[in-house]
Amino acid sequence: MSHNPSRTTPPGRWAHTWVSSPQPTNPADLPPEPFVRDGVALADATVRQTIRVSVGGDRLRLRFSNAFGRTALALTAVSVASPEEVGKSAVRAGTIRPVTFHGRTSVVVPVGAQVVSDALDFPVAPDADLTVTVFLADGQPADALTSHPGSRTTSHLLRGDHVDAVDLPGATPVDHWYLLSGVEVWSTRPTTAVVTLGDSLTDGRGSTTNGNDRWPNRLASRLRADPATADVAVLNQGIGGNQVFGQGLGPSALARLDRDVLALGGVTWLVLFEGVNDIGTAAPTPAAQKQVTDDLVAAYEQIVERAHARGISVCGATLTPLGGSGDYDDPDGHRDTSRQSVNQWIRTSGRFDAVVDFDAAVRDPDEPKRLLTAYDDGDRLHLGPAGYQALADAVPLDLFAPGPA
């Protein structure tokens, strides 16, 4: 077989640097009018979205998801650029580059599928921001639009094709991501990844919009500052309202484990921090809470077994306090008893490869069933930026330092 030098690729591999777990879009999270008309969303619309990568590279490629669509998704044109400022619609002049798919400027994503773009020479620094702009001529059925509502980052919508525009004056801001599900970089370094699988506490409810101060962001910054872990990507697969085995928002952790963790290349660690929504939505009775405790333990064991089969180590994170939460706390404390039982199992069962005690990191030492006031975002359940920093600081970095091959 002859060798074609034009197809030579420098040594290295593709590594995920950012992900966003696809969800079906709830009516409250749809784009506003005029971007939904006659049951169709984002027709003749430009969607400009900004994300923050973790590890860097000299080339990149994008992933788009039509996981929950019931018609094919036509991406008419796509570009990438460097933003002027996170939360604003302007990008830096001279940085806009077209994205192609099999050499074409447009692509059709089948129902339930995802698509990976061609590689693009576009250097991205570690912890840098990247803007992705998409134009959809035909749009998608509004009741079957794939998105990630909890972006905690402002996107911008504008009618017409503006993928090559430096700014989008008059654009409508929305704090959601649509269709974009991953960014990969070509890494010539020994890049690995840790996936954080969780609910709204991982998705970042209570963090600063456009501030990138969720605990996985803060963990990524800590990893980057240590030469031993500078090449470890942090991939946030949190979904607000998600449950481990129950029917919360988005597919359960058990249902999305293959897609959101096991199918990603280079993952060496999974941090599992989820379960409070299963406990908080079960009836506050001894029988119901015993059942949810048993079901959570069984689900955790399933996740560990399935991750180990792919060579992925699992770090179990204890569940943080819910005392005083109007939605989840109950007068007789049955739900907190379940949380404590689950945490005891996480700490002592020996089923996890490591344990990080998020409960101990953010609880009030004088009232351990409650969050420390300085960490509480105000609802007694979610954390503010200081609380998310405390979670990130509780994770031992040496877990992720590469060991002998």
Number of C-alpha atoms within 10 A of each C-alpha: 3 4 7 7 7 6 7 8 8 9 9 12 17 19 28 29 27 21 24 27 25 29 22 20 22 16 11 8 16 21 20 16 10 14 21 17 13 7 11 16 24 29 19 16 22 26 27 30 28 27 27 20 26 28 28 24 20 14 16 25 23 25 17 22 27 30 21 19 22 16 15 16 26 18 19 20 23 26 21 26 24 22 25 17 14 23 21 20 25 20 25 14 13 9 13 21 17 15 23 20 18 11 11 12 15 17 19 15 19 17 15 15 15 18 17 19 22 16 19 18 14 18 13 20 14 19 18 14 18 20 23 25 26 25 27 23 18 16 21 23 21 21 17 20 29 30 27 26 25 20 24 24 23 21 27 24 26 21 20 15 18 21 25 17 15 18 18 19 11 11 17 19 19 21 19 20 26 26 24 25 23 22 24 24 26 25 22 14 13 13 23 24 23 24 25 24 24 26 28 20 25 25 28 28 23 22 23 14 18 19 13 19 22 28 27 27 24 20 24 24 18 16 24 19 10 13 9 14 20 21 24 25 29 28 28 25 23 28 31 20 18 24 26 29 20 21 14 18 17 21 20 19 28 16 13 17 18 14 11 21 22 21 11 15 13 19 25 20 24 24 21 27 22 27 27 29 21 22 28 23 17 15 15 20 14 15 10 15 23 17 14 25 23 13 16 23 18 12 17 23 14 13 20 20 17 16 21 16 11 13 13 21 22 24 23 25 23 26 20 30 27 25 22 16 17 11 12 21 21 18 9 11 16 21 30 24 17 24 26 19 16 21 22 12 16 23 18 10 10 10 17 20 15 17 20 20 18 24 21 17 23 26 22 17 12 8 11 16 21 22 30 19 15 14 22 21 18 14 15 21 25 23 31 23 23 18 27 30 21 19 25 22 16 16 20 14 15 12 14 21 16 15 7 3 3
